[in-house]
Amino acid sequence: MERRKRALVTGGATGIGRAAVLKLARSGFDVAVNYLTSAAAAKAVAAEAEEAGAKIVLVPGDVSNDEDVRAMLAKVDEAFGGLEALINNAGATIMTPPKEMEAVSVAEWDRVFAVNVRGLFLVTRASVPLLKKGTDPAIVNTASIVGLRPGPQPLPYAASKAAIVALTKQFAGALGPAIRVNAVAPGWMEGDWMNRMLGENYERLMERRAKATPLQRCVTADDVAETMFSLIVGNRFVNGEIIVIDGGFASTT
């Protein structure tokens, strides 16, 4: 029997991470699922993925803490003995609108960057030895359209996503030819994340964005997971790219 491929997904309990875990599990991967506070959600997605035949390893930990990350990767190595894929998806934000600069505390700014940027670096660095033991390994990072062009997202979040874009390109050069590194940049995505950001305006603003999008809807977590999966198992000569997933909105407005 052919050995199943192996992946690690950070922030794998909810949203894009959850969709990625399930896509990988249903496509022949065993998956290590990282989370920090969403224990119940992580157990739920693990159960669903196991029903698809995957071996699931839950690896709680703060991606911004190097000790947590090293312990997490040691557990992944013990369980899997290597990786074919890493999805750096763990992320944090704040609720402060971009025009309210004085309302952004230094602690909030630092926490967003600690998770979104330092965390991506720490997990990638610790995963490299495992990825090099895998077959045709690939990394996919979760960036955002707001890391490429201005948008109504909080300032530290937007800046951190721009940093992820830069790191993706740096990693693509530093880790090639052994490991390919790309990122996805979703646009306005249906679900809890945007619901929290837009509040009572969620339905109205999402409908307006869908009407302005050539494909006449907003992106879903499943759309993002599908693109991530494609970058992992195919696109063998695509490296250092940022794939925008927004139905053509950014290209046509």
N, C-alpha and C positions, 0 to 999 in steps of 0.2 A: 504494500500500500504506500502511495506517495505521501511523504510528510507534508502536513499542512504548513503554510507559511505563517510567519509570526509578526505581530505588530504591537506597538505601544501607542496609545492615544491619551494625551494629557487633557484634563478637563473633559473626561469621557462620559460623565454621568448625564449631562443634559445638552439640549440644543444641537449644535453642529457636531460636538463630540459624540453624543449619543447616536446620531444618525451615522457617523463614521464607523463606530463600533459595530453597529448592526449590519452595515453594508459589508464590512470586512468579514464578519462572522459568517454571513450568508454566502460569502464568495470564497470560502476555503481557508480563512485565516484563523489562527488562535490569537487572542487579543489580551494584552495587559491594559487594564482600565485604571487610569489615575484620576483621583478626585481629592478635594480637600474637605469641604463641608457637606456635600450632597451624598451622604452615606446611603440613605434609603433609595435615592434615585440610581446610584451606582449598583446597588444590589438588584434593583429591578431590571436595569439594562443587561446586567450579567446573566440573570435568569433567562431573559428573552434570547440573548445570544447563545446561551448553552442549548436552548431548544433547537437552534439551527445547527448544532453539532460542534460548536467551537469550545475549546478549552479557554476559560476565562480566569485571569488572575487579577484580583483587586489590589491595587498598590496606592493606598492613600498617602498623601504627602504634599507639602508646600513646595511648588516648583521654584520658588524664589530662595529657598534654603538649600545650600549645597549639601549639607549632611542628609537632609531628607531625600534629595535627588540621588545621591550616591547609594543610600540604602534601598531606594526604590529600584534602581537599575540592577543592584546586586540580586534582589528578589526576582526580577525579570530574567536575569541570566540563569539563575538557579532553576527557574521553571521552564524556560524555553531554550537556553543555550545559544541564543543569538536572535537577531531581528532582521526581517526583510523590510520593515517599514516603521517610520516614526511620524506621527502626526502631532505637531506642536500646536495644541488648540487652547490650552488653559489661558484664561484671560480675565481681566478685571477692568472696571470702569467706575465713574462717579456719575452723579445725576445733574451736575451743574452745567447749565447752558454755556456755550463758548463765549458769549458776550459778558458773562458775569465773572470776570477775571479775579476780582478781589475776593470772591467767594470760594476760590480754590485754595485749600490749605496746602502747605508744603508736604505734610504727612500724606494727604490724599494723592498728590502728584507722585511722590516717591513710591507709594504702594502700587499704583497703576504701572509704573515703569519697572518696579521690582518683579511683578508677576509677568507682565507682557513681554518685557525685553530681557531682563536678567534671567528670568525663568527659562525663556526659550534658549538662551545661550547655555545655561547650566545643564539643561536636559539634553541638548544636542551634544555638548562636550562629553557627558557621561555615557551617551548612547553610541558614540562612534565605535568603540571596540566591539560592541554587540552587532552593530550593523555590518562591520567588516567581516564578521563570521557568517553573515547571511548571504543569500543569492540575489544578485541585482538589487541591492538595497536602495531605498529612496526615502527622502524626507519631504513632507509637505507641511508648510507653516500656514496658520490662519492669519492673514493680514486683513485688510478692509479697503473698500473703495475710498474711505476717508483718509487712508494713508497715501493715496495717490492724487486726490483732488479735494478742495475744501468741501465741508459738509456740516450739518448741524449737530455734530457729535461733540462731547466734552473735549477740551483742549488736550489734557494729558492722554486721553484715549487716542485721539487723532495722531498726536506726535509719536506715541508708542507704536502705532501701526505703521507709520512712515519708517520708524527704526527697524521694524520687522522686514519691511521691503528691502532696506539696505543690508540687513544681516543675511537675508536670503541670498542676495547676489554675492556677498562676501563668502558665505559658506559654499556656494556653488563652485567658486574658484578654489577655495581652500581644501575641499573634500573630494573634488574630482581627481581622477576618473573613477575612484572606487564607489562614491556615493553621489547620487543626483539629489539636488535640492531645489524645490520650487515652492511657490506660495499661491494661495487663492485669495482673491479680494472680493468678497460678496458685497452686493449692494444692499438696499433696504430689504431685510429678511423678515418674513412672517414669523410670529412666535413671541415667546416671553420676553426676549431681550429688547426688541423694539417696542413691545407693549409697555415695558417699564420706562423706556426712554420717552415715549410719546404720550403716555398716560391716557387721559380721556379723549385725546385727539387721534388715538391709534387708528380706529376704523376709517375715519375721514381722510387722514393723511396717507394711509396705505392705499386706499382706493384711488386717491388722486395720483399717487406715484405709479400705480399699475396702469392707469389710463395713459400716462405719459411715456410708458415703456413700450417699445415695439412689439414685444411678445405679450403685452397686455396683462401681466401679473407681476407680483414681486417674487423674489427668490425664496426658496424654502431650504430648510436644513438638509433635506434629501437631495436637492439640486447640488448643494455644496459637497456633500459626501460622495456623490456620483463623480464629480470632477476630481476630488481628491483621489478616489480609487483609480480613475483613469491615469492620473499622474504617477501612481505607484506601480501599476501592473503593465502600463503601456508607455507610449511617448518616450521611447528609450533615448532619443537624442534631444529631448527638451530638458534644459538645465538652466537655473538662474532666472526663470520666468515668473511673472506675476499674472495669474489668470483671473481676469475680471469676470464675475458671475452676476450679471445684473439685467439680463434680457435685452441688452443693447442700449440701456438708458444713458450711460456715460458717453457712449460713442455718438449719440444722436441729439444730445441737448447741449 
